[in-house]
Amino acid sequence: MKETLVPIDHAGRIVLPKSVRQELAIKAGDTFKVSINGLAVMLTPKNQKSGFIRKGKALVFSSDSGETINNDVVTAVLEQTRDEGFLRFKGLSDRGKKS
């Protein structure tokens, strides 16, 4: 996202642009950690839970642990999920068969 200037009102409030709120899945009532780095003020969403969030048109997995998952982990999770789905399907299809 390109930089955007936002005003601060007399009560010290700013409004995050809609595009920022959508990108980070920020909703009314969310809380933020506020930190100062030199002359910069950093707002970090604090109540973000692990799971899928919408970023634009895509669903993206987000975690508050800060860890990055690698391709091996993703592949293992996909294979496990597919195996579980296959076993469930097989169990359902076996019920209809006569012995």
LOLOLO-486394 format. One record per residue: x negated, y negated, z negated of N, C-alpha, C, O in turn; residue number from 1. Coordinates in nm, 3 decimals. Example, Ala and Ser with C-alpha at 12.3 -4.5 7.8 and 13.67 -1.06 7.14 Angstrom:
! LOLOLO-486394
TIGU       n.u       n.v       n.w      ca.u      ca.v      ca.w       c.u       c.v       c.w       o.u       o.v       o.w   pos
TIGU    -1.319     0.569    -0.780    -1.230     0.450    -0.780    -1.320     0.330    -0.780    -1.424     0.332    -0.846     1
TIGU    -1.285     0.225    -0.708    -1.367     0.106    -0.714    -1.290    -0.003    -0.787    -1.341    -0.114    -0.804     2
END
This chain:
! LOLOLO-486394
TIGU       n.u       n.v       n.w      ca.u      ca.v      ca.w       c.u       c.v       c.w       o.u       o.v       o.w   pos
TIGU    -0.084     0.118     0.000     0.000     0.000     0.000    -0.089    -0.124     0.000    -0.191    -0.129    -0.069     1
TIGU    -0.048    -0.222     0.077    -0.124    -0.347     0.076    -0.097    -0.423    -0.053     0.003    -0.399    -0.121     2
TIGU    -0.185    -0.513    -0.085    -0.167    -0.593    -0.206    -0.048    -0.686    -0.190    -0.023    -0.739    -0.082     3
TIGU     0.024    -0.704    -0.300     0.140    -0.792    -0.300     0.131    -0.882    -0.422     0.095    -0.837    -0.530     4
TIGU     0.163    -1.008    -0.405     0.168    -1.101    -0.518     0.308    -1.097    -0.578     0.408    -1.106    -0.506     5
TIGU     0.314    -1.083    -0.710     0.443    -1.085    -0.779     0.437    -1.191    -0.888     0.336    -1.206    -0.956     6
TIGU     0.546    -1.265    -0.905     0.546    -1.370    -1.008     0.569    -1.311    -1.146     0.621    -1.201    -1.161     7
TIGU     0.529    -1.386    -1.247     0.558    -1.350    -1.385     0.655    -1.456    -1.438     0.633    -1.575    -1.418     8
TIGU     0.761    -1.412    -1.505     0.861    -1.510    -1.551     0.822    -1.568    -1.688     0.720    -1.530    -1.745     9
TIGU     0.904    -1.659    -1.738     0.874    -1.729    -1.863     0.867    -1.635    -1.983     0.807    -1.670    -2.085    10
TIGU     0.926    -1.517    -1.973     0.923    -1.420    -2.083     0.806    -1.323    -2.067     0.790    -1.232    -2.149    11
TIGU     0.722    -1.342    -1.963     0.606    -1.256    -1.942     0.635    -1.129    -1.864     0.554    -1.037    -1.863    12
TIGU     0.749    -1.123    -1.798     0.788    -1.003    -1.723     0.749    -1.015    -1.576     0.748    -1.124    -1.518    13
TIGU     0.718    -0.900    -1.519     0.699    -0.892    -1.375     0.791    -0.783    -1.321     0.833    -0.694    -1.396    14
TIGU     0.822    -0.791    -1.194     0.905    -0.688    -1.131     0.815    -0.613    -1.033     0.754    -0.672    -0.944    15
TIGU     0.806    -0.480    -1.052     0.730    -0.399    -0.959     0.809    -0.388    -0.829     0.928    -0.359    -0.832    16
TIGU     0.744    -0.409    -0.715     0.815    -0.397    -0.588     0.879    -0.259    -0.573     0.828    -0.159    -0.623    17
TIGU     0.991    -0.255    -0.503     1.065    -0.131    -0.484     0.976    -0.023    -0.423     0.986     0.094    -0.461    18
TIGU     0.890    -0.060    -0.329     0.804     0.039    -0.265     0.709     0.105    -0.366     0.679     0.224    -0.354    19
TIGU     0.662     0.028    -0.464     0.574     0.082    -0.568     0.653     0.177    -0.657     0.606     0.286    -0.689    20
TIGU     0.773     0.135    -0.698     0.857     0.220    -0.783     0.890     0.350    -0.714     0.889     0.456    -0.777    21
TIGU     0.921     0.345    -0.586     0.953     0.467    -0.512     0.830     0.556    -0.498     0.839     0.677    -0.517    22
TIGU     0.717     0.498    -0.464     0.593     0.575    -0.444     0.553     0.651    -0.569     0.506     0.765    -0.560    23
TIGU     0.572     0.589    -0.686     0.532     0.651    -0.813     0.650     0.712    -0.889     0.633     0.757    -1.002    24
TIGU     0.767     0.713    -0.827     0.888     0.769    -0.890     0.914     0.705    -1.026     0.944     0.775    -1.123    25
TIGU     0.902     0.573    -1.033     0.924     0.498    -1.157     1.072     0.464    -1.167     1.132     0.413    -1.072    26
TIGU     1.128     0.492    -1.283     1.271     0.466    -1.305     1.287     0.373    -1.426     1.196     0.360    -1.508    27
TIGU     1.402     0.310    -1.435     1.432     0.223    -1.549     1.415     0.301    -1.678     1.460     0.416    -1.688    28
TIGU     1.352     0.240    -1.776     1.330     0.306    -1.905     1.195     0.376    -1.917     1.156     0.414    -2.027    29
TIGU     1.123     0.394    -1.805     0.990     0.454    -1.812     0.897     0.365    -1.893     0.914     0.243    -1.896    30
TIGU     0.800     0.426    -1.960     0.703     0.349    -2.038     0.566     0.354    -1.971     0.536     0.446    -1.895    31
TIGU     0.484     0.254    -2.002     0.353     0.242    -1.941     0.246     0.219    -2.046     0.269     0.155    -2.148    32
TIGU     0.128     0.271    -2.018     0.011     0.237    -2.096    -0.047     0.111    -2.032    -0.065     0.108    -1.910    33
TIGU    -0.075     0.008    -2.111    -0.131    -0.117    -2.060    -0.275    -0.126    -2.105    -0.305    -0.113    -2.223    34
TIGU    -0.365    -0.148    -2.010    -0.506    -0.164    -2.044    -0.564    -0.280    -1.964    -0.514    -0.316    -1.858    35
TIGU    -0.671    -0.337    -2.018    -0.738    -0.450    -1.954    -0.878    -0.406    -1.915    -0.952    -0.349    -1.995    36
TIGU    -0.912    -0.434    -1.791    -1.045    -0.400    -1.739    -1.101    -0.527    -1.674    -1.070    -0.556    -1.559    37
TIGU    -1.183    -0.601    -1.749    -1.231    -0.730    -1.699    -1.115    -0.825    -1.687    -1.048    -0.855    -1.787    38
TIGU    -1.090    -0.874    -1.566    -0.976    -0.963    -1.542    -0.854    -0.889    -1.488    -0.753    -0.952    -1.455    39
TIGU    -0.862    -0.758    -1.478    -0.752    -0.679    -1.423    -0.667    -0.619    -1.534    -0.719    -0.576    -1.638    40
TIGU    -0.538    -0.615    -1.512    -0.444    -0.549    -1.603    -0.398    -0.421    -1.533    -0.350    -0.426    -1.420    41
TIGU    -0.413    -0.307    -1.601    -0.375    -0.178    -1.544    -0.251    -0.126    -1.615    -0.247    -0.119    -1.738    42
TIGU    -0.149    -0.090    -1.537    -0.028    -0.027    -1.589    -0.028     0.118    -1.543    -0.033     0.144    -1.423    43
TIGU    -0.022     0.212    -1.637    -0.022     0.353    -1.604     0.106     0.417    -1.658     0.131     0.411    -1.778    44
TIGU     0.188     0.479    -1.569     0.310     0.544    -1.619     0.274     0.647    -1.726     0.184     0.729    -1.706    45
TIGU     0.343     0.641    -1.838     0.309     0.728    -1.951     0.399     0.848    -1.964     0.358     0.950    -2.020    46
TIGU     0.521     0.840    -1.914     0.615     0.949    -1.938     0.627     1.043    -1.819     0.726     1.116    -1.807    47
TIGU     0.529     1.042    -1.732     0.536     1.130    -1.616     0.510     1.273    -1.660     0.409     1.303    -1.724    48
TIGU     0.602     1.360    -1.625     0.591     1.501    -1.661     0.533     1.578    -1.544     0.534     1.530    -1.431    49
TIGU     0.484     1.696    -1.573     0.437     1.782    -1.467     0.555     1.830    -1.386     0.662     1.858    -1.440    50
TIGU     0.534     1.839    -1.258     0.639     1.890    -1.171     0.636     1.817    -1.038     0.543     1.743    -1.007    51
TIGU     0.739     1.840    -0.961     0.746     1.778    -0.830     0.811     1.642    -0.839     0.913     1.625    -0.906    52
TIGU     0.751     1.545    -0.771     0.808     1.412    -0.761     0.816     1.375    -0.613     0.738     1.426    -0.532    53
TIGU     0.908     1.289    -0.579     0.922     1.247    -0.441     0.827     1.130    -0.413     0.828     1.030    -0.484    54
TIGU     0.745     1.145    -0.310     0.659     1.037    -0.261     0.694     1.018    -0.115     0.653     1.096    -0.029    55
TIGU     0.770     0.913    -0.088     0.818     0.895     0.047     0.915     1.007     0.081     1.013     1.027     0.011    56
TIGU     0.887     1.079     0.190     0.974     1.189     0.231     0.923     1.325     0.183     0.984     1.427     0.212    57
TIGU     0.812     1.327     0.111     0.751     1.453     0.069     0.770     1.475    -0.081     0.779     1.380    -0.159    58
TIGU     0.776     1.603    -0.120     0.771     1.639    -0.261     0.627     1.673    -0.294     0.564     1.754    -0.226    59
TIGU     0.575     1.611    -0.399     0.436     1.629    -0.437     0.431     1.674    -0.581     0.503     1.621    -0.666    60
TIGU     0.344     1.774    -0.611     0.329     1.819    -0.748     0.243     1.719    -0.824     0.137     1.679    -0.777    61
TIGU     0.289     1.680    -0.939     0.217     1.583    -1.021     0.198     1.641    -1.161     0.286     1.709    -1.214    62
TIGU     0.082     1.614    -1.219     0.052     1.663    -1.352    -0.009     1.550    -1.432    -0.086     1.470    -1.379    63
TIGU     0.024     1.543    -1.560    -0.034     1.439    -1.644    -0.170     1.479    -1.699    -0.230     1.403    -1.775    64
TIGU    -0.219     1.598    -1.663    -0.348     1.644    -1.716    -0.465     1.578    -1.645    -0.576     1.576    -1.698    65
TIGU    -0.441     1.523    -1.526    -0.549     1.461    -1.451    -0.634     1.560    -1.375    -0.727     1.521    -1.304    66
TIGU    -0.603     1.690    -1.388    -0.680     1.791    -1.317    -0.635     1.799    -1.172    -0.519     1.777    -1.139    67
TIGU    -0.731     1.831    -1.086    -0.700     1.854    -0.946    -0.702     2.003    -0.921    -0.797     2.072    -0.960    68
TIGU    -0.598     2.054    -0.857    -0.597     2.197    -0.827    -0.660     2.218    -0.690    -0.647     2.135    -0.600    69
TIGU    -0.729     2.331    -0.676    -0.796     2.358    -0.550    -0.715     2.455    -0.465    -0.611     2.505    -0.509    70
TIGU    -0.762     2.481    -0.346    -0.691     2.564    -0.250    -0.671     2.707    -0.303    -0.568     2.768    -0.276    71
TIGU    -0.769     2.760    -0.376    -0.757     2.896    -0.429    -0.639     2.908    -0.525    -0.566     3.007    -0.523    72
TIGU    -0.621     2.808    -0.609    -0.510     2.809    -0.706    -0.376     2.801    -0.631    -0.283     2.874    -0.663    73
TIGU    -0.369     2.713    -0.533    -0.246     2.699    -0.455    -0.212     2.831    -0.384    -0.097     2.875    -0.387    74
TIGU    -0.312     2.893    -0.323    -0.292     3.020    -0.252    -0.243     3.128    -0.348    -0.152     3.204    -0.315    75
TIGU    -0.304     3.136    -0.465    -0.264     3.237    -0.563    -0.119     3.216    -0.609    -0.044     3.313    -0.622    76
TIGU    -0.081     3.092    -0.634     0.057     3.063    -0.676     0.155     3.098    -0.565     0.260     3.158    -0.591    77
TIGU     0.122     3.062    -0.441     0.210     3.095    -0.329     0.226     3.246    -0.314     0.337     3.295    -0.295    78
TIGU     0.115     3.320    -0.321     0.122     3.466    -0.307     0.205     3.528    -0.418     0.286     3.617    -0.393    79
TIGU     0.184     3.482    -0.542     0.260     3.535    -0.654     0.409     3.508    -0.636     0.493     3.596    -0.660    80
TIGU     0.442     3.386    -0.595     0.582     3.350    -0.575     0.645     3.432    -0.463     0.759     3.477    -0.475    81
TIGU     0.571     3.451    -0.356     0.622     3.533    -0.245     0.642     3.677    -0.288     0.742     3.739    -0.253    82
TIGU     0.545     3.731    -0.364     0.557     3.869    -0.412     0.680     3.885    -0.501     0.755     3.982    -0.489    83
TIGU     0.701     3.789    -0.591     0.818     3.795    -0.680     0.947     3.788    -0.600     1.042     3.861    -0.629    84
TIGU     0.950     3.701    -0.499     1.069     3.690    -0.413     1.093     3.818    -0.336     1.208     3.862    -0.322    85
TIGU     0.986     3.880    -0.286     1.000     4.005    -0.211     1.055     4.115    -0.302     1.144     4.189    -0.261    86
TIGU     1.002     4.124    -0.424     1.049     4.228    -0.517     1.196     4.206    -0.554     1.272     4.303    -0.566    87
TIGU     1.237     4.080    -0.571     1.378     4.052    -0.600     1.464     4.093    -0.481     1.569     4.156    -0.498    88
TIGU     1.419     4.057    -0.361     1.493     4.092    -0.240     1.502     4.244    -0.225     1.607     4.299    -0.194    89
TIGU     1.389     4.311    -0.246     1.384     4.457    -0.233     1.479     4.522    -0.334     1.550     4.617    -0.302    90
TIGU     1.479     4.469    -0.456     1.569     4.522    -0.558     1.715     4.505    -0.519     1.797     4.594    -0.544    91
TIGU     1.749     4.392    -0.458     1.886     4.370    -0.414     1.922     4.461    -0.298     2.032     4.516    -0.292    92
TIGU     1.829     4.477    -0.205     1.859     4.560    -0.087     1.863     4.709    -0.123     1.933     4.786    -0.058    93
TIGU     1.788     4.750    -0.226     1.789     4.890    -0.270     1.922     4.926    -0.337     1.963     5.042    -0.335    94
TIGU     1.990     4.829    -0.395     2.118     4.855    -0.462     2.224     4.900    -0.362     2.312     4.980    -0.395    95
TIGU     2.217     4.849    -0.242     2.317     4.884    -0.142     2.294     5.018    -0.078     2.382     5.070    -0.009    96
TIGU     2.176     5.077    -0.098     2.143     5.208    -0.036     2.199     5.320    -0.123     2.199     5.312    -0.245    97
TIGU     2.244     5.424    -0.057     2.291     5.542    -0.131     2.179     5.643    -0.138     2.107     5.662    -0.040    98
TIGU     2.164     5.707    -0.253     2.057     5.804    -0.271     2.093     5.939    -0.219     2.012     6.032    -0.227    99
END
